[in-house]
Amino acid sequence: MTPRLMKIVRNPGSSDTPCLKIANRILEANGFVIGTPIRVSYGRDVVIITKQSDENENCLLLQA
């Protein structure tokens, strides 16, 4: 896995909605190309992004 330090930011057009934007080549390098169907799971201090077609191999884990 490739760690990347990021921050939650304010969603544009809002005053209090948190936003996380992930746009980089690491996504593509790990099989998340444009149009890839994904599932996003949320838990306390964790966000998991998984490809729907291949749930066990391509998973991007973001942990606080």
DSSP file (Angstrom, degrees, kcal/mol; ACC not computed):
  #  RESIDUE AA STRUCTURE BP1 BP2  ACC     N-H-->O    O-->H-N    N-H-->O    O-->H-N    TCO  KAPPA ALPHA  PHI   PSI    X-CA   Y-CA   Z-CA
    1    1 A M              0   0    0      0, 0.0    59,-0.1     0, 0.0     0, 0.0   0.000 360.0 360.0 360.0 149.6    0.0    0.0    0.0
    2    2 A T        -     0   0    0     24,-0.1     2,-0.1     2,-0.0    24,-0.0  -0.914 360.0-146.2-108.6 110.3    1.1    3.6   -0.7
    3    3 A P        -     0   0    0      0, 0.0     2,-0.3     0, 0.0    59,-0.1  -0.455  17.2-177.1 -74.9 148.8    0.5    5.9    2.2
    4    4 A R        -     0   0    0     -2,-0.1     2,-0.5     2,-0.0    -2,-0.0  -0.956  21.6-135.4-146.3 125.4   -0.4    9.6    1.5
    5    5 A L        +     0   0    0     -2,-0.3     2,-0.3     2,-0.0     0, 0.0  -0.703  39.4 155.0 -84.0 127.7   -1.0   12.3    4.1
    6    6 A M        -     0   0    0     -2,-0.5     2,-0.3    14,-0.0    14,-0.0  -0.837  31.6-130.2-140.8 174.7   -4.1   14.4    3.4
    7    7 A K        -     0   0    0     -2,-0.3     2,-0.4    12,-0.0    12,-0.0  -0.967  23.0-114.5-130.2 149.2   -6.6   16.6    5.2
    8    8 A I        -     0   0    0     -2,-0.3     2,-0.2    12,-0.1    12,-0.2  -0.699  43.4-167.6 -75.9 131.8  -10.4   16.7    5.2
    9    9 A V  E     -A   19   0A   0     10,-2.7    10,-2.7    -2,-0.4     2,-0.4  -0.642  28.3 -83.9-117.0 174.1  -11.4   20.1    3.7
   10   10 A R  E     -A   18   0A   0      8,-0.2     3,-0.1    -2,-0.2     5,-0.0  -0.647  48.3-112.6 -78.9 133.0  -14.5   22.1    3.4
   11   11 A N    >   -     0   0    0      6,-3.5     3,-1.8    -2,-0.4     6,-0.3  -0.489  40.2-104.0 -64.5 128.5  -16.8   21.1    0.6
   12   12 A P  T 3  S+     0   0    0      0, 0.0    -1,-0.1     0, 0.0     3,-0.1  -0.285 106.8  24.7 -55.9 135.9  -16.9   23.9   -2.0
   13   13 A G  T 3  S+     0   0    0      1,-0.3     2,-0.3    -3,-0.1    -2,-0.1   0.482 110.3  86.7  87.5   3.6  -20.1   25.8   -1.8
   14   14 A S    <   -     0   0    0     -3,-1.8    -1,-0.3     3,-0.1    -4,-0.0  -0.863  63.4-148.4-129.0 166.4  -20.8   24.9    1.8
   15   15 A S  S    S+     0   0    0     -2,-0.3    -1,-0.1    -3,-0.1    -5,-0.0   0.613  95.0  13.6-106.1 -16.5  -19.8   26.3    5.2
   16   16 A D  S    S+     0   0    0     -5,-0.1    -6,-0.0     2,-0.1    -1,-0.0   0.267  87.5 114.1-147.3  17.1  -19.6   23.1    7.2
   17   17 A T        -     0   0    0     -6,-0.3    -6,-3.5     1,-0.0    -3,-0.1  -0.843  58.7-133.9 -97.8 120.2  -19.7   20.0    5.1
   18   18 A P  E     -A   10   0A   0      0, 0.0     2,-0.3     0, 0.0    -8,-0.2  -0.371  25.0-169.2 -70.6 151.1  -16.4   18.0    5.2
   19   19 A C  E     -A    9   0A   0    -10,-2.7   -10,-2.7    -2,-0.1     2,-0.4  -0.998  17.7-166.9-143.6 142.4  -14.9   16.8    1.9
   20   20 A L        -     0   0    0     -2,-0.3     2,-0.5   -12,-0.2   -12,-0.1  -0.982  10.8-170.4-129.3 119.6  -12.2   14.4    0.8
   21   21 A K        -     0   0    0     -2,-0.4     2,-0.6     2,-0.0    -2,-0.0  -0.948   2.8-170.8-113.6 124.7  -11.1   14.5   -2.8
   22   22 A I        +     0   0    0     -2,-0.5     2,-0.3     2,-0.0    -2,-0.0  -0.942  21.8 149.6-116.0 110.3   -8.7   11.8   -4.1
   23   23 A A        +     0   0    0     -2,-0.6     2,-0.3     4,-0.0    -2,-0.0  -0.797  26.9 107.7-143.3  96.0   -7.4   12.6   -7.5
   24   24 A N  S >> S-     0   0    0     -2,-0.3     3,-0.9     1,-0.0     4,-0.7  -0.969  75.9 -96.2-160.1 173.0   -4.0   11.2   -8.3
   25   25 A R  H 3> S+     0   0    0     -2,-0.3     4,-2.5     1,-0.2     5,-0.2   0.648 108.9  76.8 -73.3 -15.3   -2.1    8.6  -10.3
   26   26 A I  H 3> S+     0   0    0      1,-0.2     4,-1.1     2,-0.2    -1,-0.2   0.877  91.3  56.2 -62.6 -36.2   -1.9    6.2   -7.3
   27   27 A L  H X4>S+     0   0    0     -3,-0.9     5,-2.8     1,-0.2     3,-0.7   0.955 110.4  42.9 -58.4 -50.9   -5.6    5.4   -8.0
   28   28 A E  H ><5S+     0   0    0     -4,-0.7     3,-1.9     1,-0.2    -2,-0.2   0.892 109.1  57.7 -64.1 -40.4   -4.8    4.3  -11.6
   29   29 A A  H 3<5S+     0   0    0     -4,-2.5    -1,-0.2     1,-0.3    -2,-0.2   0.751 108.5  48.4 -62.2 -23.4   -1.7    2.4  -10.5
   30   30 A N  T <<5S-     0   0    0     -4,-1.1    -1,-0.3    -3,-0.7    -2,-0.2   0.169 128.9 -92.6-104.9  16.9   -3.9    0.3   -8.2
   31   31 A G  T < 5S+     0   0    0     -3,-1.9     2,-1.1     1,-0.1    -3,-0.2   0.537  86.9 126.5  91.4   7.4   -6.6   -0.5  -10.8
   32   32 A F      < +     0   0    0     -5,-2.8    -1,-0.1    -6,-0.2     2,-0.1  -0.662  34.9 163.9 -99.1  77.7   -9.0    2.4  -10.1
   33   33 A V    >   -     0   0    0     -2,-1.1     3,-2.2     1,-0.2     2,-0.0  -0.419  51.4 -68.0 -89.3 168.2   -9.4    3.8  -13.6
   34   34 A I  T 3  S+     0   0    0      1,-0.3    -1,-0.2    -2,-0.1     0, 0.0  -0.326 124.5  23.5 -56.5 130.1  -12.1    6.2  -14.7
   35   35 A G  T 3  S+     0   0    0      1,-0.3    -1,-0.3    -3,-0.1    -3,-0.0   0.335  83.2 146.0  94.2  -5.8  -15.4    4.4  -14.7
   36   36 A T    <   -     0   0    0     -3,-2.2     2,-0.3     1,-0.1    -1,-0.3  -0.479  50.6-126.6 -65.3 125.0  -14.4    1.7  -12.2
   37   37 A P        -     0   0    0      0, 0.0    15,-2.4     0, 0.0    16,-0.5  -0.592  38.0-177.8 -72.6 132.4  -17.4    0.8  -10.0
   38   38 A I  E     -B   51   0B   0     -2,-0.3     2,-0.4    13,-0.3    13,-0.2  -0.839  26.4-142.7-128.8 164.2  -16.5    1.1   -6.4
   39   39 A R  E     -B   50   0B   0     11,-2.5    11,-2.6    -2,-0.3     2,-0.5  -0.999  15.0-156.1-124.4 132.0  -18.0    0.6   -2.9
   40   40 A V  E     -B   49   0B   0     -2,-0.4     2,-0.4     9,-0.2     9,-0.2  -0.947   9.5-170.0-111.6 122.9  -17.2    3.1   -0.1
   41   41 A S  E     -B   48   0B   0      7,-2.8     7,-2.7    -2,-0.5     2,-0.4  -0.925   4.8-158.2-113.6 137.2  -17.5    1.8    3.5
   42   42 A Y  E     +B   47   0B   0     -2,-0.4     2,-0.3     5,-0.2     5,-0.2  -0.909  19.9 154.5-116.9 141.4  -17.3    4.1    6.5
   43   43 A G  E >   -B   46   0B   0      3,-2.4     3,-1.9    -2,-0.4     2,-0.3  -0.911  58.0 -57.2-148.5 175.7  -16.5    3.3   10.0
   44   44 A R  T 3  S-     0   0    0     -2,-0.3     3,-0.1     1,-0.3    20,-0.0  -0.459 123.4 -10.5 -62.2 118.8  -15.1    5.2   13.0
   45   45 A D  T 3  S+     0   0    0     -2,-0.3    19,-2.5     1,-0.1     2,-0.3   0.659 123.2  88.0  65.7  20.5  -11.7    6.5   11.9
   46   46 A V  E <   -BC  43  63B   0     -3,-1.9    -3,-2.4    17,-0.2     2,-0.4  -0.992  47.5-174.2-150.5 141.4  -11.6    4.5    8.7
   47   47 A V  E     -BC  42  62B   0     15,-2.8    15,-2.8    -2,-0.3     2,-0.5  -0.998  14.6-164.5-129.5 127.9  -12.9    4.9    5.0
   48   48 A I  E     -BC  41  61B   0     -7,-2.7    -7,-2.8    -2,-0.4     2,-0.5  -0.963   5.0-166.2-119.0 127.2  -12.5    1.9    2.7
   49   49 A I  E     +BC  40  60B   0     11,-2.5    11,-2.9    -2,-0.5     2,-0.4  -0.958  16.0 178.7-112.1 120.9  -12.8    2.1   -1.1
   50   50 A T  E     -BC  39  59B   0    -11,-2.6   -11,-2.5    -2,-0.5     2,-0.3  -0.967  32.9-117.5-127.3 136.9  -13.1   -1.2   -2.8
   51   51 A K  E     -B   38   0B   0      7,-1.8     3,-0.4    -2,-0.4   -13,-0.3  -0.554  23.1-143.9 -65.4 132.4  -13.6   -2.1   -6.5
   52   52 A Q  S >  S+     0   0    0    -15,-2.4     3,-0.5    -2,-0.3    -1,-0.1   0.858  96.5  52.0 -68.1 -35.4  -16.9   -3.9   -6.8
   53   53 A S  T 3  S+     0   0    0    -16,-0.5    -1,-0.2     1,-0.3     2,-0.1   0.701 125.3  23.4 -76.6 -18.1  -15.8   -6.3   -9.5
   54   54 A D  T >>  +     0   0    0     -3,-0.4     4,-1.4     4,-0.1     3,-0.7  -0.518  69.9 170.6-147.2  70.1  -12.7   -7.5   -7.5
   55   55 A E  T <4 S+     0   0    0     -3,-0.5    -4,-0.1     1,-0.2    -1,-0.1   0.744  74.0  47.5 -61.6 -28.9  -13.4   -6.8   -3.8
   56   56 A N  T 34 S+     0   0    0      1,-0.1    -1,-0.2    -6,-0.1     3,-0.2   0.740 113.9  39.9 -90.3 -22.4  -10.4   -8.7   -2.4
   57   57 A E  T <4 S+     0   0    0     -3,-0.7     2,-0.9     1,-0.2    -2,-0.2   0.912 109.9  46.6 -95.7 -46.9   -7.5   -7.5   -4.5
   58   58 A N     <  +     0   0    0     -4,-1.4    -7,-1.8    -7,-0.1     2,-0.4  -0.791  69.1 145.8-106.3  94.8   -7.9   -3.8   -5.1
   59   59 A C  E     -C   50   0B   0     -2,-0.9     2,-0.6    -9,-0.2    -9,-0.2  -0.995  32.6-157.4-131.9 130.2   -8.7   -2.0   -1.9
   60   60 A L  E     -C   49   0B   0    -11,-2.9   -11,-2.5    -2,-0.4     2,-0.5  -0.944  14.6-160.8-108.7 117.9   -7.6    1.5   -0.9
   61   61 A L  E     -C   48   0B   0     -2,-0.6     2,-0.5   -13,-0.2   -13,-0.2  -0.881   8.3-171.4-106.7 122.9   -7.7    1.9    2.9
   62   62 A L  E     -C   47   0B   0    -15,-2.8   -15,-2.8    -2,-0.5     2,-0.4  -0.963  13.9-179.7-112.2 120.5   -7.7    5.4    4.4
   63   63 A Q  E      C   46   0B   0     -2,-0.5   -17,-0.2   -17,-0.2   -18,-0.1  -0.963 360.0 360.0-128.3 137.9   -7.3    5.4    8.2
   64   64 A A              0   0    0    -19,-2.5   -18,-0.1    -2,-0.4    -1,-0.1   0.432 360.0 360.0 -86.0 360.0   -7.2    8.2   10.7
